[in-house]
Structure formats: C-alpha cells, structure tokens
Amino acid sequence: MTAALMASDGSYDPVISKLITSLKETENLSDEQDLGFLQNLLQSKELNALVNVHSKVAKINKDDRIAPLLSSSMQVLMEVLELLAPRCHISPQCKEIFHLLQTPHLQSLLLAHDAIAQKDFYPHLPDIPVEVDEDEETIKIVQLVKSNEPLCAGAQSAEPIVGATIKTDEETGKIIIARIMHGGAADRSGLIHVGDEVIEVNNINVEGKTPSDVLSILQNSEGTITFKLVPSDGKLDQRESKVRVRAYFNYEPEGDPYIPCKEAGLEFQRGDILHIVSQDDSYWWQARKEGEKTTRAGLIPSRALQERRILHERTQKESNGEVKSSCTSICSTPPGSPNPSNPCRGPKTKKIMYDTADNDDFDREMIATYEEVAKLYPRPGVFRPIVLIGAPGVGRNELKRRLVARDPEKYKSPVPYTTRPMRPGEVAGREYLFVTREKMEADIDAGKFIEHGEYKGHFYGTAADSVKTIVNAGCVCVLAPHYQALKSLRTAQLKPYIIHIRPPSFEELKKTRTKARARSTFDETNSRGFTDEEFNDMIKSDERINFLYGHFCDDEIENGDLTEAFEKLVTLANKCESEPLWAPAAWVQ
C-alpha cells in the first residue's frame, strides 16, 4: 500500500483500514470478482484522498482559526459583476476583472468555499424505499444524523427537532411538522416538509402522544434518528429571501414568554443587521445576523407581532395612568432646558432652532421595529451629508467646527437664515443670510426649511436648498441640527450619515468639562461653567433623544475627551466616503 494511503502520522486511515480487515475476514461473498473490486476500491489513492479531505473539512467547525468569514462569496461575486458591467467600456482594469470573475475555475472555487462554509458536506441520507399498497397512504422514511441543534419542551407549542419544529394539529390531534428551520439538518436533507405528519420516531408510534412526548424520544436517541412520515399535500417553497433589516429594538428570547421555543430564538441588539431568510409565519420570522458564521436560522418576532406588543404595552401604561397630562404632551420641551420644572415654558437664554409647531408626540407614536436596508455604495464626487445630533451642550457644534476647520475646502456647513438686523462686524452670507420676516414666513409655510425656530422675536432657520447646494458642489455638508430636524433630513434625496454625539457618565462629564474649562452653552454670555443641574439635564436629554431617534443613527460617539471624540468623527467621516454602508433600502433603489 502506498504512502498516499497513510494518515499524516504514518499510520493507515483507521476507517479504511478497518473496512479492509473486515472485508478480508468475510467468507460470505461468493463472487471473487466483487471481492477484488471492493479491495481495489478501498486501497485506491483516490478514495483515501477523499477520506482525508472529508476529515479535514469536518474539523473546520472545531478550529476557529480557519473559520470562514462569510458563506455567500458567490453571491458577492454576482453583485460585483453587476456593478462592473456598465463600467467595462470605461476602464481596461474593470474589463479584465469582469472577465476574470466569470471564469469557471474561480466560480467553482467559490461555490466549493460556500458549500464548506455552510457545512453542506454532511451526508444526505436518501429515503428508504418502501412498497406501497394502492389502498394505503404514502409513507416516507427519513433518516437524519442527530446534531446539537436545540430541543425544548412546552405544551401546545412547536418543538425544534434537528432543525424542524412540530405541533399538534388542532383538528386531527396528529403530530405534524410545523416549521423547517433554514440551515438546519432537516432543511439540508431536503426530505422533510412543512405539513408532513409524524407517524413514528425510531420505530416508536407517536399516535396519541404530545410534542413533549416526542421530544423525550428524541432526547433519548443516539446517532441516527429515523422518522416515518405521511407526506403533506404540497411542498412549501423553502428558498431563502434576500431581505436585510436593521433592528430597532433589543430582543432576548429567554425573556419572551410567547416564543415557541426559547432555544431556537435569535438574540439581537438595536442596530444589528438581520438577514430575514423566511417570512412564511406571520408571527415568527426566521433570521440570521448578517456576517455570522452559523448557518442555522433563529426565530425572531415578526414586524406585525412586535408592533402589536408595543401597542399593547402603551395601552397598559395608559390604563395605569402613566401617560402625562395633555399640557405636558402638547407643550413638551426638549430635556436639557434650564427650567424643566415647567414643561410649558421654553428655555430663557438658549436659542434652539426647530419647528415650534412640532413636538415629540409624533415621534412618540412611531412604532420602531425593523427597517429594510441594503448596501449603499459611495459615489465619486457625491458625498453624504454628516449630521450630528445630541443633547444641548454635549459638544456637537464644537465637533462640527473642528471638522470644517480641518479641511474647509472639503467640509462645509450651510449658512443659517435669520430675520434679525445685521450687527456691526457681521458680513451677509458669512454668519447669517439676512431676510425679511415676510420672506422667511412664506418659505417656512412652503416647507423650505429643515429646521427653524423663533428667539427674542426673530426667526432663525436652515434651508434645505443650502444643504443640496453644498452636496451638488462636491463637498461634504456637515450639520448639527436640533434632533427633530431628522424628520426633514432623513430622506432618499439627501441620504445623510447620522451620528449621535452622546455624553459620558455624570462623573466623567463633570471631570472633562471642568478640566477643559468649558463654558456653559445655556448662558448667553458664556461667562460661567456648567452647573451640576445642567449636566444632569444633558444626560436626561440624551436618554430621551436615544429613545426617540437613536435607531435612526448610523453610529454614535461618546464625547468625553474632545480630542478622542474628534478623532473618531474623522474616522467615521472617512468610512462614510470610502465604504459601502447599510442604509434604508428605498435610498438604494
């Protein structure tokens, strides 16, 4: 036997060696030709090489050092081809790459990579053929290799079994397949379908048993599990969807009393990108976290279910008298005001630009669940506006000023409009664009301002056309508006990159501002430092902004040390210009 038949340590492959030994000891084979054929097959270089490859591939899952980064490289290749196709006539390099990516060898390599990354190398056991009488119903017997996929119990709920869930049919009382988990063993086999009736599990009849009884049988099984099933009338399409969503809430399956199986749930945080692989169930979707190495999908609440939950929680709070009075809801002022004791009084000295006709009631009524997203690719010469939102006094205007000063030819901020008279030393078009009150009122009514407000009898505002002018000039527009302006800014036309500037803890906030001798922005003369009350108001305001608008933000920066915060802002600004980023799907279409 040649060296190719040996393992890396010099010994024969134990599996093949055992088979050869058993074959030689067999005396029941009457055909010497068959015996010779099997011996030659087992001793062939090709078979031994395949066994060695399979053994190494099977170890991939246990070795994190060589774990795949993604399992959809072929899909990425097709997306790249779509992007390159219209550019082939422009650049010879694009044309060369376009043809290279279409070569069969490269595509076959990526397909093999994806199959390994998706763990699609496990054996697919075929149906065991059975003779069926014409008067009897069709039966199929399916064998699956038991894996470490979740098993759980619970009356009247679906139970995961090697990547599928079962339930009791309400009309017939029979055990049926309720759901196939994408990427699980049942899905990979292609032999079990939704609606199939379970007759036996490992030769144990399940008639009259509950899902929990079937679960006990599975838990006590070892190795291969055999199912006897009555096929459903029709096979549902199990193809994965390509929908990606950004989650707008945190979800922990362990704390969800309604999920069919906690172990099958997918935990995620607000802001995570989820790949929704199936929306067949109106209450429970199947999803994976984008970029995760696992192939089996998990259960998450559907948009309809989560909206119903949020509405139910709000109704409960209203019935418990937790809703504020009408005066508070109508006249609500942004937290951070120097006079929070009276909700119907605005700040005395701090000028805040926003539409005074609006308040937070609209935003409070929004139900944040999921938003469909897609990759938004940078376009040469067209830059997304950078929008910094945050609590009053947190430092977003200082960060904006430093970014513009870093490269004034690249980063620009729109000049605000005002109806007040020009002061000595001011230049029209530099500090402000000065207009008449009648003109500005007419433009406000026409919806030409992304934010506006009145202070000491004069209007102030930022026009939408000012932002568009900067973008059309090939510059990066930098804005630090009132947070309510997001309702006007977050559009498919502007495609802003929104960054939430957040304060650190109270102790860190006080320490850093005192060390930097920061002047209070709530004092019109800027002649004093911040008070402890203003620090607390800043933190409370940030919490409110995060609750109402945090899910709209692409990233956040904690502004403790101003130098570190500015460095992160520069990093995010460069990232926005050079990398494809997730954005609302409507912006990409």
C-alpha positions in Angstrom: 0.0 0.0 0.0 1.4 3.4 -1.0 2.2 6.3 1.3 -0.8 8.2 -0.1 -3.0 5.7 1.8 -1.5 6.7 5.1 -2.5 9.4 7.6 -0.2 12.2 8.4 1.4 10.3 11.3 2.3 7.4 9.1 -0.5 5.0 10.0 -3.3 3.8 7.7 -6.5 5.7 7.8 -8.4 3.9 10.7 -11.7 3.8 8.9 -10.4 2.4 5.6 -8.1 0.0 7.5 -11.0 -1.4 9.5 -13.1 -1.9 6.3 -10.3 -3.7 4.5 -9.7 -6.0 7.6 -13.5 -6.7 7.8 -13.6 -7.4 4.1 -10.8 -10.0 4.2 -12.5 -11.8 7.1 -15.7 -12.1 5.2 -16.4 -15.5 3.8 -20.0 -14.9 2.7 -19.1 -13.3 -0.6 -19.4 -16.0 -3.3 -18.2 -13.7 -6.2 -14.4 -13.3 -6.0 -14.7 -10.6 -8.7 -16.8 -8.5 -6.4 -14.4 -9.0 -3.5 -11.5 -8.0 -5.7 -13.3 -4.9 -6.9 -14.1 -3.7 -3.3 -10.5 -4.4 -2.2 -9.1 -2.4 -5.1 -11.6 0.5 -4.4 -10.7 0.7 -0.7 -7.0 0.6 -1.4 -7.2 3.2 -4.2 -5.3 6.6 -3.8 -8.4 8.5 -4.9 -10.7 7.1 -2.2 -8.1 7.6 0.5 -7.5 11.2 -0.7 -11.3 11.9 -0.5 -11.5 10.5 3.0 -8.5 12.7 4.1 -10.2 15.8 2.6 -13.5 15.0 4.3 -11.8 14.6 7.6 -10.0 17.9 7.3 -13.2 19.7 6.2 -15.1 18.2 9.1 -12.6 19.7 11.5 -13.2 23.2 10.2 -16.1 23.7 12.6 -13.8 23.0 15.6 -10.9 25.3 14.5 -11.8 29.0 14.9 -8.5 30.0 13.2 -9.7 28.8 9.8 -13.4 29.7 10.2 -15.0 31.3 7.0 -15.7 35.0 7.1 -18.9 34.6 5.1 -20.8 31.8 3.4 -22.1 33.7 0.4 -19.0 34.6 -1.6 -20.7 33.5 -4.8 -23.5 36.0 -4.2 -20.9 38.7 -3.6 -19.2 37.8 -6.9 -22.5 38.2 -8.8 -23.1 41.6 -7.1 -19.7 42.7 -8.1 -20.3 41.6 -11.7 -23.5 43.7 -11.8 -21.5 46.7 -10.6 -18.7 46.2 -13.1 -20.8 45.5 -16.2 -21.7 49.2 -17.0 -18.1 50.3 -16.4 -16.2 47.8 -18.6 -16.0 50.2 -21.5 -14.5 52.9 -19.3 -11.6 51.1 -17.7 -9.4 48.2 -19.0 -8.9 47.1 -15.4 -12.7 46.8 -14.9 -12.9 44.8 -18.1 -10.1 42.4 -17.1 -11.7 41.9 -13.6 -15.1 41.4 -15.2 -13.9 38.6 -17.4 -11.7 37.1 -14.6 -14.7 36.8 -12.2 -16.6 34.8 -14.9 -14.0 32.1 -15.3 -15.4 28.6 -14.4 -12.4 27.7 -12.2 -12.8 30.8 -10.0 -16.6 30.4 -9.7 -16.2 26.7 -8.9 -13.7 27.5 -6.2 -16.1 30.0 -4.6 -19.0 27.5 -4.8 -16.9 24.9 -3.0 -16.0 27.5 -0.4 -19.6 28.4 0.2 -20.6 24.7 0.5 -18.0 24.2 3.2 -18.8 27.5 4.9 -22.5 26.4 5.0 -21.5 22.9 6.3 -23.1 21.4 3.3 -20.7 18.4 3.4 -22.7 16.2 5.8 -24.2 13.1 4.3 -27.7 13.5 2.8 -29.4 10.2 3.5 -31.9 9.2 0.9 -35.4 8.0 1.5 -35.6 4.3 2.3 -37.7 2.7 -0.5 -40.9 1.1 0.7 -43.6 -0.8 -1.1 -46.9 1.0 -1.1 -50.3 -0.6 -1.5 -52.7 1.4 -3.7 -55.2 1.4 -0.9 -52.7 2.6 1.7 -51.5 6.2 2.1 -48.0 7.0 1.0 -45.3 6.7 3.7 -41.8 8.0 3.6 -39.0 7.1 6.0 -36.3 9.7 6.6 -33.1 9.3 8.5 -31.2 12.3 9.9 -27.9 12.5 11.8 -28.6 13.9 15.3 -26.8 17.1 15.9 -26.5 19.7 18.7 -29.5 21.7 17.4 -31.9 23.0 20.1 -34.5 20.8 21.7 -37.1 22.2 24.0 -40.5 21.3 25.6 -43.7 23.1 26.1 -47.4 22.1 25.8 -49.2 23.2 22.7 -46.1 24.8 21.2 -43.8 23.8 18.4 -40.6 21.9 19.4 -37.3 22.0 17.4 -36.2 18.6 16.2 -32.9 18.5 14.3 -33.8 21.9 12.7 -37.6 21.4 12.4 -40.5 22.1 14.8 -43.6 20.0 15.4 -47.0 20.7 16.8 -50.3 19.0 17.5 -52.9 19.6 14.7 -55.9 21.2 16.3 -58.4 19.3 14.2 -56.9 15.8 13.9 -54.8 15.7 17.1 -51.9 14.3 15.0 -48.2 15.4 15.3 -47.2 17.4 12.2 -44.2 19.3 11.0 -44.9 23.0 11.7 -41.7 24.7 10.6 -38.4 23.9 8.9 -35.5 25.9 10.3 -33.4 27.2 7.4 -29.9 25.8 7.5 -30.8 23.0 10.0 -30.4 19.3 9.4 -34.0 18.9 8.1 -33.6 21.7 5.7 -30.2 20.4 4.4 -31.7 16.9 3.9 -34.5 18.3 1.7 -36.7 15.3 2.7 -38.9 16.8 5.5 -41.5 19.4 4.6 -44.0 21.6 6.5 -47.3 19.7 6.9 -45.8 16.2 7.0 -47.5 14.0 9.6 -45.2 12.2 12.0 -46.2 8.5 12.4 -43.1 7.0 14.1 -39.8 8.2 15.6 -37.2 5.5 15.9 -39.8 2.8 15.4 -41.9 4.2 18.3 -45.5 5.1 17.3 -46.4 8.6 18.3 -50.2 8.3 17.9 -51.9 10.0 20.8 -48.6 11.5 22.1 -47.9 15.1 22.7 -45.0 17.2 21.3 -43.3 16.8 24.7 -43.5 13.0 24.4 -41.9 13.1 21.0 -39.2 15.4 22.4 -38.4 12.9 25.1 -37.9 10.2 22.4 -35.5 12.4 20.5 -33.5 13.3 23.6 -33.0 9.7 24.4 -31.9 8.9 20.9 -28.3 8.5 19.8 -26.7 8.8 16.4 -29.2 8.5 13.5 -32.9 9.4 14.0 -35.5 7.7 11.8 -38.8 9.4 11.0 -41.8 7.7 9.4 -43.9 10.4 7.8 -47.0 10.9 5.8 -46.1 13.5 3.1 -48.1 16.7 3.1 -50.3 17.5 0.1 -47.9 20.2 -1.2 -44.3 21.3 -0.6 -43.8 24.9 0.5 -41.0 26.9 -1.1 -38.0 26.9 1.3 -35.8 29.2 -0.7 -34.2 31.9 1.4 -35.2 35.5 0.9 -32.6 38.2 0.4 -34.2 40.7 2.7 -32.0 42.5 5.2 -33.3 44.6 8.0 -31.9 46.8 10.8 -33.4 46.0 14.2 -34.8 49.0 16.0 -35.2 47.2 19.4 -33.4 44.7 21.6 -34.6 41.1 21.8 -33.8 38.3 24.2 -35.6 35.0 23.5 -35.0 33.9 27.1 -37.3 36.6 28.4 -40.0 36.2 25.8 -42.9 34.2 27.2 -44.6 33.8 23.7 -41.8 32.4 21.6 -42.5 28.8 20.5 -39.0 27.7 21.7 -36.5 29.8 23.6 -33.5 27.8 22.4 -34.5 28.4 18.8 -34.7 32.1 19.2 -32.2 34.6 17.9 -30.9 37.3 20.3 -30.1 40.7 18.9 -29.5 44.3 19.8 -30.9 47.5 18.4 -28.9 48.4 15.3 -28.0 44.8 14.3 -28.4 43.9 10.7 -30.5 40.8 10.3 -30.9 38.5 7.2 -34.6 37.6 7.1 -34.5 34.2 5.5 -38.2 33.3 5.8 -41.4 35.3 6.5 -43.7 32.3 6.0 -45.0 32.6 9.5 -47.0 35.7 10.2 -45.8 35.9 13.8 -42.3 34.3 13.8 -39.7 35.1 11.2 -36.5 33.1 10.6 -33.3 35.2 10.6 -29.6 35.2 10.9 -27.3 38.0 12.0 -25.6 39.4 8.9 -22.0 38.2 8.7 -22.3 35.5 11.3 -20.7 32.1 10.6 -23.6 30.0 11.7 -25.9 28.6 9.0 -29.0 27.7 11.1 -31.5 30.5 11.3 -33.2 31.5 14.5 -36.7 32.7 15.4 -37.5 36.4 15.9 -40.8 38.2 16.3 -42.3 39.4 13.0 -43.0 43.1 12.4 -46.7 42.6 12.9 -46.2 40.8 16.2 -43.7 43.3 17.6 -46.0 46.3 16.6 -48.9 44.6 18.4 -46.7 44.1 21.5 -45.7 47.7 21.6 -49.2 48.9 21.2 -50.3 46.6 24.0 -47.6 47.9 26.3 -48.6 51.5 25.6 -52.3 50.7 26.2 -51.3 49.1 29.6 -49.3 52.2 30.6 -52.2 54.4 29.6 -54.6 52.3 31.7 -52.2 52.5 34.6 -52.2 56.3 34.4 -48.6 56.6 33.4 -49.3 59.0 30.5 -48.5 62.6 31.2 -51.2 65.4 31.1 -52.2 67.0 27.8 -50.3 70.1 28.7 -47.1 68.2 29.1 -47.6 66.3 25.8 -48.5 69.3 23.8 -46.0 71.7 25.2 -43.2 69.3 25.8 -39.8 70.9 25.6 -36.5 69.1 24.9 -34.9 67.9 28.1 -31.8 70.0 28.9 -33.8 73.2 29.2 -32.6 75.2 32.2 -36.2 75.3 33.6 -37.5 71.7 33.4 -39.9 72.3 36.3 -42.5 73.8 34.0 -43.0 71.7 30.9 -44.9 74.5 29.1 -42.0 77.0 29.4 -39.2 77.2 26.9 -35.5 78.0 27.7 -34.8 81.5 28.7 -31.4 82.1 27.1 -30.6 79.1 25.0 -31.5 79.5 21.3 -32.8 76.2 19.8 -33.8 76.0 16.2 -36.6 73.6 15.4 -40.1 73.8 14.1 -42.0 75.1 17.1 -45.3 73.8 15.6 -44.0 70.3 16.1 -43.4 68.4 19.3 -42.4 64.9 20.4 -46.0 63.5 20.1 -45.4 62.4 16.5 -42.2 60.7 17.4 -43.7 59.0 20.4 -46.4 57.5 18.2 -43.9 56.0 15.9 -43.5 52.2 16.3 -39.9 51.2 15.8 -39.5 47.5 14.8 -37.4 46.8 11.7 -36.4 48.8 8.6 -35.4 47.1 5.4 -31.8 48.0 4.4 -29.4 47.5 1.6 -25.7 48.4 1.0 -25.3 52.0 -0.2 -22.1 52.3 -2.2 -20.1 55.5 -2.3 -20.3 57.6 -5.5 -17.3 59.5 -6.8 -17.8 63.3 -6.2 -21.1 62.8 -4.3 -20.8 62.8 -0.6 -23.4 62.0 2.0 -24.2 64.9 4.5 -22.8 64.2 8.0 -25.5 65.0 10.6 -24.5 65.3 14.3 -27.4 65.2 16.8 -27.2 65.3 20.5 -28.3 66.9 23.7 -27.8 70.7 24.1 -24.3 71.4 25.5 -22.9 67.9 24.6 -20.4 69.5 22.1 -21.7 68.6 18.7 -21.3 72.2 17.4 -17.6 72.2 18.5 -17.1 68.9 16.7 -18.7 70.3 13.6 -16.5 73.4 13.8 -13.3 71.3 14.2 -14.2 69.1 11.2 -14.9 72.0 9.0 -11.7 73.8 10.1 -9.7 70.6 9.3 -10.4 70.9 5.6 -12.5 74.0 4.7 -12.5 73.2 1.0 -14.0 69.7 1.6 -16.2 70.1 4.7 -18.8 72.9 4.7 -21.8 73.9 6.8 -24.8 75.8 5.5 -25.2 79.4 6.5 -28.4 79.8 8.5 -31.1 82.3 7.7 -32.4 85.0 10.2 -34.8 87.9 10.3 -32.9 89.9 12.9 -30.9 93.0 11.8 -27.3 92.7 10.9 -24.9 93.6 13.8 -21.7 95.6 13.5 -18.8 93.4 12.2 -21.1 90.8 10.6 -21.0 90.1 6.9 -24.1 89.0 5.0 -23.7 85.4 3.8 -20.9 84.6 6.3 -22.6 84.5 9.8 -26.2 84.6 8.5 -28.3 85.1 5.5 -30.5 88.1 6.4 -34.0 88.1 5.0 -37.3 89.9 5.9 -39.8 88.3 8.3 -42.4 88.1 5.5 -40.0 86.3 3.2 -39.0 83.7 5.8 -42.6 83.1 7.0 -43.5 82.4 3.3 -40.6 80.0 2.9 -41.5 78.3 6.2 -45.0 77.8 5.0 -43.7 76.4 1.8 -41.6 73.8 3.7 -38.2 75.1 2.6 -36.5 74.8 6.0 -35.2 71.6 7.5 -35.3 73.4 10.9 -36.5 76.7 12.2 -37.4 78.5 15.4 -38.1 81.9 16.9 -35.9 83.6 19.5 -36.4 87.0 21.0 -38.9 87.9 18.3 -36.7 86.8 15.4 -36.7 83.7 13.2 -33.7 81.5 12.6 -33.5 78.5 10.3 -31.6 76.3 7.9 -32.8 75.9 4.4 -32.9 72.5 2.6 -31.6 74.1 -0.6 -28.5 75.2 1.3 -27.7 71.6 2.1 -28.3 70.5 -1.5 -26.1 73.3 -2.8 -23.1 72.0 -0.8 -23.7 68.4 -1.8 -24.1 69.4 -5.5 -20.8 71.3 -5.3 -18.9 68.0 -4.4 -18.4 68.9 -0.8 -19.3 67.2 2.5 -22.1 69.0 4.2 -21.7 69.0 8.0 -24.8 69.7 10.1 -25.5 69.9 13.8 -29.3 70.4 13.9 -31.9 70.0 16.6 -32.8 66.3 16.7 -36.3 66.9 15.4 -34.8 68.1 12.1 -34.1 64.4 11.3 -37.7 64.2 10.1 -36.8 66.5 7.3 -33.2 65.4 6.7 -33.5 61.6 6.6 -34.7 61.4 3.0 -33.7 59.4 -0.1 -32.6 62.7 -1.7 -30.0 63.7 0.9 -29.1 60.2 2.3 -27.5 61.6 5.5 -25.0 59.7 7.6 -26.3 60.4 11.2 -24.0 60.3 14.2 -25.4 60.6 17.8 -23.0 62.6 20.0 -23.5 61.2 23.5 -22.3 62.5 26.9 -20.3 60.2 29.2 -21.4 59.4 32.8 -22.1 62.3 35.1 -18.7 62.0 36.9 -16.8 61.8 33.6 -18.8 64.7 32.1 -18.1 66.9 35.0 -14.4 66.0 35.2 -13.7 66.6 31.5 -15.7 69.8 31.2 -14.0 71.2 34.3 -10.6 70.2 33.1 -11.2 71.9 29.7 -12.7 75.0 31.4 -15.8 74.6 29.2 -18.2 77.4 29.2 -21.9 76.7 29.6 -23.9 76.9 26.4 -27.0 77.6 28.4 -25.5 81.0 29.4 -25.8 83.5 26.6 -22.6 85.3 27.6 -20.7 82.1 28.0 -19.2 83.6 31.2 -19.5 80.6 33.5 -19.1 76.8 33.6 -21.8 74.2 33.5 -23.8 73.5 36.7 -24.5 70.0 38.1 -28.1 70.6 37.2 -27.2 71.3 33.6 -25.0 68.1 33.5 -28.0 66.1 34.7 -30.3 67.7 32.2 -27.8 66.9 29.4 -27.8 63.2 30.3 -31.6 63.1 30.6 -32.0 64.9 27.3 -29.6 62.4 25.7 -31.6 59.5 27.0 -34.8 60.9 25.5 -33.1 61.5 22.2 -31.7 58.0 22.2 -35.2 56.6 22.9 -37.0 58.7 20.2 -34.3 58.8 17.5 -31.4 56.5 18.4 -32.5 53.8 16.0 -32.1 56.3 13.1 -28.4 56.8 13.9 -25.7 55.1 11.8 -23.2 55.4 14.6 -22.5 57.2 17.9 -19.6 59.0 19.6 -19.2 59.4 23.3 -17.9 62.9 23.8 -15.9 62.7 27.0 -12.4 63.6 25.8 -12.9 66.0 23.0 -9.7 65.1 21.2 -10.6 61.4 21.1 -14.2 62.2 20.1 -12.9 64.3 17.2 -10.5 61.5 16.0 -13.4 59.1 15.9 -15.5 61.6 14.0 -12.8 61.9 11.4 -12.6 58.1 11.1 -16.4 57.8 10.6 -16.3 60.6 8.0 -13.7 58.8 6.0 -15.6 55.5 6.4 -18.7 57.2 5.0 -16.8 58.3 1.9 -15.0 55.1 1.1 -17.0 52.1 2.3 -20.4 50.6 1.3 -22.7 51.0 4.3 -26.2 49.8 5.3 -28.9 52.3 4.5 -32.7 52.3 4.0 -33.5 50.1 1.0 -35.5 52.9 -0.5 -32.3 55.0 -0.8 -30.6 52.4 -2.9 -33.4 51.5 -5.3 
